[in-house]
């Protein structure tokens, strides 16, 4: 039971972290072709991609809304708690990725 919960929260956390870190570092390579600092571009991308990382973790709006609907109005609290856990893990993963990019590039995390 415990390992399933950890596995269910670790996947969204690491997915959001990977979206931020991968998108920032790969997107920062584009700055090599323009007269701007790659570190500045990575910092800007990390801030811009935070919301999209959470959207990627949720995996689309309709299944999430259905799960929330069945949790709220169907009396199935397990679905509601599971979706809220996934969303929270996505938030934490995107924030951890943002912090990691800011730390590596020498920026100041907000």
Helices and strands as residue ranges (DSSP letters): H 2-28, G 29-33, H 38-58, H 61-72, H 77-105
